[in-house]
Amino acid sequence: MSEILKEGKYIHDIVKWEANDEYSREVVTIASGNGKLEAGTVLEVSASTGKYSKLSYTAKVEETPASVGTPAAVLLQDADATSADQTAVVVVRSAIVVDTQLVWPTDIDEDSKAAAAADLTSLGIVIRKGV
């Protein structure tokens, strides 16, 4: 029996417009310990190391409100940072991305997602509905 292969995401599945790939994109370091990240993952950056990691999120627990990290980029390729730092291409400014292609923390609530989306918009990364 034939093996069924799953085709991954392409950059144009995630980014529908960008100013210029040399302006909108950067090559960054994904910090070790982030596991396997899928293209479209929303990332934050550490102020102390300059390394990127998947967006942090802590759900509301009783009286403690939910908290979400500050988005800094969208990953444009799959990356395996399970046991070592990895370099990867991300979009950091002046782009339109497709909402359905973004990978958010699995349990993020809608208010936290909206706040994170607003942070991306302030960077010039605009989220649009699309397929």
N, C-alpha and C positions, 0 to 999 in steps of 0.2 A: 504494500500500500504506500502511496506517495505521502511524503511529509508536507504538511501545510506550513508555509512560512508566513510570518506576519511582517508586513512592511512597516517600518518606523515612520516617524514624522519627518517631513522635510522643512527647511527653513521657511519656504513660502506657505506652508500650512499654518505657521505660527505668525509670521510677520507679513502683513498685507501691504505695508508701505514703510519705507524708511528714507531719511534724508539722503544718505549715501552710506554704503556699508563701511567705508573707511571712517565715517564720522559717528554713525550710530552704534557700531559694534566695538567691542574690546576683547582682547584675550586676557583671561583672568585665571587665578588659581582657586580651585575648589578645595576646601580643607578636607583632609583625611577624616574619616569617621562619618561622612555623610551618606555612605551607602551608594547604591545605584540610583542615579538621578535621571529622569526622563526629560527629553527636550520639551521645553515649555514650562519647566519648573521655575517658580518665582523665587528669587534669591535675595539674601541680605548680605551685607559685608561687615566684617569685624573691624572696628575702628583701630584696634590694637595691632592686628596682624595684616590687615588688608586682604585677607582671604575671604572667599565667598562660601556661603552655606545655604541650605534650604531654609526658607522662611520659618522662623520660630513662631509657635502659637501655644498658648496655655489657655485651656477652656475655663470658663467660670466655674468656681467651686464655692458653693454656699454664698458667703458675703464677698468673696474675692472676685473682682470683675475679670473678664477675659482679657488677655493681652496678646498683641501680635507684634512681631518685629517690624523694622522699617525696610520695605522692599528697596532694592538697589538695581536689580537687573532681571532679565528673563533669559534662561539658558536656551541656547539654540542647537544643542546637540546632546545626545545621551552621554553621560559621564559616570564612570565607576570610581568613586572616591571612598571605597570601603576601607582600604588599608593604606592608602598613600594619597598625597596631594595629587590633583590632576589639573592640567591646563584645559581650558574650554573657551569657546566663543559665546559671548552673551551680547544682548542688546541693552544699552544703558541710556539711550537718549533718542529723541526725535524719531519715533516709530509708532505705527499703528499695529496692535496685536489682536488676535482673535480670542474672544473670551473662552470659547469651548476648547481651545488648545492649551490654555494655561493650567499648570498643575499647582494646586494650593495644598496646604496642610489638610490631611484627610478629614479632620473634625472641626475645621474652622467654621464659625458661625457667620451669618450674612452681614451683621454689623461690622465685624472685624475684617471681613473680606472687602466691604465697601470702603473702610478706612485705608486698607492696604492699597486698593485700587486708586484711591485719591492720591496716595503717596507716589504711585507709579506715574499718574498724570502730572504731578508736579515735576517729575523728571523729563516729561515730554513723551512718555510711553503711554499712549492712549489705548484703552481697551474698547473694542467694538464688538457688537454681536455679529456672528458670522458662522460659516460652516467650513 
